[in-house]
Amino acid sequence: MSIQVHYIEGKTTGTDGELRQRLSDLMAGLGHLPGFLGADLLCSPTQPHLCLLESRWDGHVPDLEIPEGCKSWAFSVTESWTPPPQA
């Protein structure tokens, strides 16, 4: 399995949450795409205008509609670590 992680970064211009809602709507529509493994919408309390939509894919990331004013990147997972279960 070749996992890719894709990020869409956007910055809001106010407190209206419009960008956050657009990224949330985009995330809600990813589930039907081939290879989709999951996603998280990340918002920072110390950077309240910054939002990241992080999604994980089995194989290549499909062409996604990137909201205007946002940037995006894809990374291949080359190494992972999971802590052992606690007794």
Chimera marker file (.cmm) of the C-alpha trace (Angstrom):
<marker_set name="trace">
<marker id="1" x="0.000" y="0.000" z="0.000" r="1" g="1" b="0" radius="0.5"/>
<marker id="2" x="1.373" y="3.406" z="-1.014" r="1" g="1" b="0" radius="0.5"/>
<marker id="3" x="-0.122" y="6.067" z="1.248" r="1" g="1" b="0" radius="0.5"/>
<marker id="4" x="-0.201" y="9.728" z="0.293" r="1" g="1" b="0" radius="0.5"/>
<marker id="5" x="-1.172" y="12.582" z="2.594" r="1" g="1" b="0" radius="0.5"/>
<marker id="6" x="-2.655" y="15.686" z="0.996" r="1" g="1" b="0" radius="0.5"/>
<marker id="7" x="-2.978" y="19.105" z="2.625" r="1" g="1" b="0" radius="0.5"/>
<marker id="8" x="-5.065" y="22.087" z="1.572" r="1" g="1" b="0" radius="0.5"/>
<marker id="9" x="-4.126" y="25.246" z="3.474" r="1" g="1" b="0" radius="0.5"/>
<marker id="10" x="-6.299" y="28.302" z="3.638" r="1" g="1" b="0" radius="0.5"/>
<marker id="11" x="-6.505" y="31.461" z="5.708" r="1" g="1" b="0" radius="0.5"/>
<marker id="12" x="-9.750" y="33.140" z="6.609" r="1" g="1" b="0" radius="0.5"/>
<marker id="13" x="-10.014" y="36.890" z="6.294" r="1" g="1" b="0" radius="0.5"/>
<marker id="14" x="-12.390" y="37.378" z="9.203" r="1" g="1" b="0" radius="0.5"/>
<marker id="15" x="-14.475" y="35.584" z="11.763" r="1" g="1" b="0" radius="0.5"/>
<marker id="16" x="-17.220" y="34.458" z="9.384" r="1" g="1" b="0" radius="0.5"/>
<marker id="17" x="-15.872" y="30.898" z="9.022" r="1" g="1" b="0" radius="0.5"/>
<marker id="18" x="-16.663" y="30.808" z="5.285" r="1" g="1" b="0" radius="0.5"/>
<marker id="19" x="-13.369" y="29.126" z="4.366" r="1" g="1" b="0" radius="0.5"/>
<marker id="20" x="-13.724" y="26.645" z="7.207" r="1" g="1" b="0" radius="0.5"/>
<marker id="21" x="-17.180" y="25.733" z="5.912" r="1" g="1" b="0" radius="0.5"/>
<marker id="22" x="-15.934" y="25.338" z="2.320" r="1" g="1" b="0" radius="0.5"/>
<marker id="23" x="-13.154" y="23.011" z="3.511" r="1" g="1" b="0" radius="0.5"/>
<marker id="24" x="-15.636" y="21.097" z="5.673" r="1" g="1" b="0" radius="0.5"/>
<marker id="25" x="-17.965" y="20.675" z="2.682" r="1" g="1" b="0" radius="0.5"/>
<marker id="26" x="-15.046" y="19.526" z="0.528" r="1" g="1" b="0" radius="0.5"/>
<marker id="27" x="-14.037" y="16.993" z="3.186" r="1" g="1" b="0" radius="0.5"/>
<marker id="28" x="-17.606" y="15.649" z="3.395" r="1" g="1" b="0" radius="0.5"/>
<marker id="29" x="-17.516" y="14.902" z="-0.329" r="1" g="1" b="0" radius="0.5"/>
<marker id="30" x="-14.250" y="12.948" z="-0.391" r="1" g="1" b="0" radius="0.5"/>
<marker id="31" x="-15.644" y="9.614" z="0.778" r="1" g="1" b="0" radius="0.5"/>
<marker id="32" x="-16.852" y="8.483" z="-2.649" r="1" g="1" b="0" radius="0.5"/>
<marker id="33" x="-13.448" y="8.963" z="-4.317" r="1" g="1" b="0" radius="0.5"/>
<marker id="34" x="-11.266" y="5.900" z="-4.971" r="1" g="1" b="0" radius="0.5"/>
<marker id="35" x="-8.460" y="5.370" z="-2.491" r="1" g="1" b="0" radius="0.5"/>
<marker id="36" x="-9.867" y="7.680" z="0.202" r="1" g="1" b="0" radius="0.5"/>
<marker id="37" x="-8.767" y="6.558" z="3.685" r="1" g="1" b="0" radius="0.5"/>
<marker id="38" x="-9.849" y="9.474" z="5.879" r="1" g="1" b="0" radius="0.5"/>
<marker id="39" x="-9.521" y="13.203" z="6.498" r="1" g="1" b="0" radius="0.5"/>
<marker id="40" x="-9.307" y="15.793" z="9.250" r="1" g="1" b="0" radius="0.5"/>
<marker id="41" x="-10.025" y="19.512" z="9.236" r="1" g="1" b="0" radius="0.5"/>
<marker id="42" x="-7.405" y="21.200" z="11.402" r="1" g="1" b="0" radius="0.5"/>
<marker id="43" x="-7.849" y="24.645" z="12.936" r="1" g="1" b="0" radius="0.5"/>
<marker id="44" x="-5.316" y="26.179" z="15.289" r="1" g="1" b="0" radius="0.5"/>
<marker id="45" x="-6.394" y="28.022" z="18.440" r="1" g="1" b="0" radius="0.5"/>
<marker id="46" x="-3.118" y="29.976" z="18.323" r="1" g="1" b="0" radius="0.5"/>
<marker id="47" x="-3.585" y="30.804" z="14.616" r="1" g="1" b="0" radius="0.5"/>
<marker id="48" x="-7.376" y="31.197" z="14.385" r="1" g="1" b="0" radius="0.5"/>
<marker id="49" x="-7.367" y="32.247" z="10.730" r="1" g="1" b="0" radius="0.5"/>
<marker id="50" x="-5.412" y="29.178" z="9.534" r="1" g="1" b="0" radius="0.5"/>
<marker id="51" x="-7.209" y="26.002" z="8.404" r="1" g="1" b="0" radius="0.5"/>
<marker id="52" x="-5.747" y="22.778" z="7.000" r="1" g="1" b="0" radius="0.5"/>
<marker id="53" x="-7.687" y="19.986" z="5.358" r="1" g="1" b="0" radius="0.5"/>
<marker id="54" x="-5.557" y="16.870" z="5.704" r="1" g="1" b="0" radius="0.5"/>
<marker id="55" x="-6.611" y="13.763" z="3.770" r="1" g="1" b="0" radius="0.5"/>
<marker id="56" x="-5.070" y="10.306" z="3.417" r="1" g="1" b="0" radius="0.5"/>
<marker id="57" x="-5.133" y="8.229" z="0.252" r="1" g="1" b="0" radius="0.5"/>
<marker id="58" x="-4.210" y="4.714" z="-0.842" r="1" g="1" b="0" radius="0.5"/>
<marker id="59" x="-2.166" y="5.522" z="-3.927" r="1" g="1" b="0" radius="0.5"/>
<marker id="60" x="-2.291" y="8.781" z="-5.808" r="1" g="1" b="0" radius="0.5"/>
<marker id="61" x="-4.422" y="11.699" z="-4.694" r="1" g="1" b="0" radius="0.5"/>
<marker id="62" x="-7.197" y="12.297" z="-7.243" r="1" g="1" b="0" radius="0.5"/>
<marker id="63" x="-7.623" y="15.734" z="-8.774" r="1" g="1" b="0" radius="0.5"/>
<marker id="64" x="-9.325" y="17.799" z="-6.089" r="1" g="1" b="0" radius="0.5"/>
<marker id="65" x="-10.998" y="21.161" z="-6.519" r="1" g="1" b="0" radius="0.5"/>
<marker id="66" x="-8.808" y="23.469" z="-4.446" r="1" g="1" b="0" radius="0.5"/>
<marker id="67" x="-10.767" y="26.454" z="-3.108" r="1" g="1" b="0" radius="0.5"/>
<marker id="68" x="-9.693" y="29.821" z="-4.466" r="1" g="1" b="0" radius="0.5"/>
<marker id="69" x="-6.917" y="31.382" z="-2.407" r="1" g="1" b="0" radius="0.5"/>
<marker id="70" x="-5.791" y="28.049" z="-0.940" r="1" g="1" b="0" radius="0.5"/>
<marker id="71" x="-2.543" y="26.150" z="-1.452" r="1" g="1" b="0" radius="0.5"/>
<marker id="72" x="-2.140" y="22.390" z="-1.582" r="1" g="1" b="0" radius="0.5"/>
<marker id="73" x="0.592" y="19.778" z="-1.227" r="1" g="1" b="0" radius="0.5"/>
<marker id="74" x="0.800" y="15.994" z="-1.408" r="1" g="1" b="0" radius="0.5"/>
<marker id="75" x="3.346" y="13.870" z="0.430" r="1" g="1" b="0" radius="0.5"/>
<marker id="76" x="4.200" y="10.180" z="0.211" r="1" g="1" b="0" radius="0.5"/>
<marker id="77" x="4.402" y="8.436" z="3.563" r="1" g="1" b="0" radius="0.5"/>
<marker id="78" x="7.902" y="6.991" z="3.735" r="1" g="1" b="0" radius="0.5"/>
<marker id="79" x="7.888" y="5.900" z="7.372" r="1" g="1" b="0" radius="0.5"/>
<marker id="80" x="5.325" y="5.505" z="10.153" r="1" g="1" b="0" radius="0.5"/>
<marker id="81" x="5.463" y="4.648" z="13.823" r="1" g="1" b="0" radius="0.5"/>
<marker id="82" x="2.696" y="3.567" z="16.151" r="1" g="1" b="0" radius="0.5"/>
<marker id="83" x="3.279" y="3.138" z="19.888" r="1" g="1" b="0" radius="0.5"/>
<marker id="84" x="2.735" y="-0.348" z="21.254" r="1" g="1" b="0" radius="0.5"/>
<marker id="85" x="-0.515" y="-0.993" z="23.137" r="1" g="1" b="0" radius="0.5"/>
<marker id="86" x="-0.400" y="-0.103" z="26.814" r="1" g="1" b="0" radius="0.5"/>
<marker id="87" x="-0.985" y="-2.935" z="29.267" r="1" g="1" b="0" radius="0.5"/>
<link id1="1" id2="2" r="1" g="1" b="0" radius="0.2"/>
<link id1="2" id2="3" r="1" g="1" b="0" radius="0.2"/>
<link id1="3" id2="4" r="1" g="1" b="0" radius="0.2"/>
<link id1="4" id2="5" r="1" g="1" b="0" radius="0.2"/>
<link id1="5" id2="6" r="1" g="1" b="0" radius="0.2"/>
<link id1="6" id2="7" r="1" g="1" b="0" radius="0.2"/>
<link id1="7" id2="8" r="1" g="1" b="0" radius="0.2"/>
<link id1="8" id2="9" r="1" g="1" b="0" radius="0.2"/>
<link id1="9" id2="10" r="1" g="1" b="0" radius="0.2"/>
<link id1="10" id2="11" r="1" g="1" b="0" radius="0.2"/>
<link id1="11" id2="12" r="1" g="1" b="0" radius="0.2"/>
<link id1="12" id2="13" r="1" g="1" b="0" radius="0.2"/>
<link id1="13" id2="14" r="1" g="1" b="0" radius="0.2"/>
<link id1="14" id2="15" r="1" g="1" b="0" radius="0.2"/>
<link id1="15" id2="16" r="1" g="1" b="0" radius="0.2"/>
<link id1="16" id2="17" r="1" g="1" b="0" radius="0.2"/>
<link id1="17" id2="18" r="1" g="1" b="0" radius="0.2"/>
<link id1="18" id2="19" r="1" g="1" b="0" radius="0.2"/>
<link id1="19" id2="20" r="1" g="1" b="0" radius="0.2"/>
<link id1="20" id2="21" r="1" g="1" b="0" radius="0.2"/>
<link id1="21" id2="22" r="1" g="1" b="0" radius="0.2"/>
<link id1="22" id2="23" r="1" g="1" b="0" radius="0.2"/>
<link id1="23" id2="24" r="1" g="1" b="0" radius="0.2"/>
<link id1="24" id2="25" r="1" g="1" b="0" radius="0.2"/>
<link id1="25" id2="26" r="1" g="1" b="0" radius="0.2"/>
<link id1="26" id2="27" r="1" g="1" b="0" radius="0.2"/>
<link id1="27" id2="28" r="1" g="1" b="0" radius="0.2"/>
<link id1="28" id2="29" r="1" g="1" b="0" radius="0.2"/>
<link id1="29" id2="30" r="1" g="1" b="0" radius="0.2"/>
<link id1="30" id2="31" r="1" g="1" b="0" radius="0.2"/>
<link id1="31" id2="32" r="1" g="1" b="0" radius="0.2"/>
<link id1="32" id2="33" r="1" g="1" b="0" radius="0.2"/>
<link id1="33" id2="34" r="1" g="1" b="0" radius="0.2"/>
<link id1="34" id2="35" r="1" g="1" b="0" radius="0.2"/>
<link id1="35" id2="36" r="1" g="1" b="0" radius="0.2"/>
<link id1="36" id2="37" r="1" g="1" b="0" radius="0.2"/>
<link id1="37" id2="38" r="1" g="1" b="0" radius="0.2"/>
<link id1="38" id2="39" r="1" g="1" b="0" radius="0.2"/>
<link id1="39" id2="40" r="1" g="1" b="0" radius="0.2"/>
<link id1="40" id2="41" r="1" g="1" b="0" radius="0.2"/>
<link id1="41" id2="42" r="1" g="1" b="0" radius="0.2"/>
<link id1="42" id2="43" r="1" g="1" b="0" radius="0.2"/>
<link id1="43" id2="44" r="1" g="1" b="0" radius="0.2"/>
<link id1="44" id2="45" r="1" g="1" b="0" radius="0.2"/>
<link id1="45" id2="46" r="1" g="1" b="0" radius="0.2"/>
<link id1="46" id2="47" r="1" g="1" b="0" radius="0.2"/>
<link id1="47" id2="48" r="1" g="1" b="0" radius="0.2"/>
<link id1="48" id2="49" r="1" g="1" b="0" radius="0.2"/>
<link id1="49" id2="50" r="1" g="1" b="0" radius="0.2"/>
<link id1="50" id2="51" r="1" g="1" b="0" radius="0.2"/>
<link id1="51" id2="52" r="1" g="1" b="0" radius="0.2"/>
<link id1="52" id2="53" r="1" g="1" b="0" radius="0.2"/>
<link id1="53" id2="54" r="1" g="1" b="0" radius="0.2"/>
<link id1="54" id2="55" r="1" g="1" b="0" radius="0.2"/>
<link id1="55" id2="56" r="1" g="1" b="0" radius="0.2"/>
<link id1="56" id2="57" r="1" g="1" b="0" radius="0.2"/>
<link id1="57" id2="58" r="1" g="1" b="0" radius="0.2"/>
<link id1="58" id2="59" r="1" g="1" b="0" radius="0.2"/>
<link id1="59" id2="60" r="1" g="1" b="0" radius="0.2"/>
<link id1="60" id2="61" r="1" g="1" b="0" radius="0.2"/>
<link id1="61" id2="62" r="1" g="1" b="0" radius="0.2"/>
<link id1="62" id2="63" r="1" g="1" b="0" radius="0.2"/>
<link id1="63" id2="64" r="1" g="1" b="0" radius="0.2"/>
<link id1="64" id2="65" r="1" g="1" b="0" radius="0.2"/>
<link id1="65" id2="66" r="1" g="1" b="0" radius="0.2"/>
<link id1="66" id2="67" r="1" g="1" b="0" radius="0.2"/>
<link id1="67" id2="68" r="1" g="1" b="0" radius="0.2"/>
<link id1="68" id2="69" r="1" g="1" b="0" radius="0.2"/>
<link id1="69" id2="70" r="1" g="1" b="0" radius="0.2"/>
<link id1="70" id2="71" r="1" g="1" b="0" radius="0.2"/>
<link id1="71" id2="72" r="1" g="1" b="0" radius="0.2"/>
<link id1="72" id2="73" r="1" g="1" b="0" radius="0.2"/>
<link id1="73" id2="74" r="1" g="1" b="0" radius="0.2"/>
<link id1="74" id2="75" r="1" g="1" b="0" radius="0.2"/>
<link id1="75" id2="76" r="1" g="1" b="0" radius="0.2"/>
<link id1="76" id2="77" r="1" g="1" b="0" radius="0.2"/>
<link id1="77" id2="78" r="1" g="1" b="0" radius="0.2"/>
<link id1="78" id2="79" r="1" g="1" b="0" radius="0.2"/>
<link id1="79" id2="80" r="1" g="1" b="0" radius="0.2"/>
<link id1="80" id2="81" r="1" g="1" b="0" radius="0.2"/>
<link id1="81" id2="82" r="1" g="1" b="0" radius="0.2"/>
<link id1="82" id2="83" r="1" g="1" b="0" radius="0.2"/>
<link id1="83" id2="84" r="1" g="1" b="0" radius="0.2"/>
<link id1="84" id2="85" r="1" g="1" b="0" radius="0.2"/>
<link id1="85" id2="86" r="1" g="1" b="0" radius="0.2"/>
<link id1="86" id2="87" r="1" g="1" b="0" radius="0.2"/>
</marker_set>
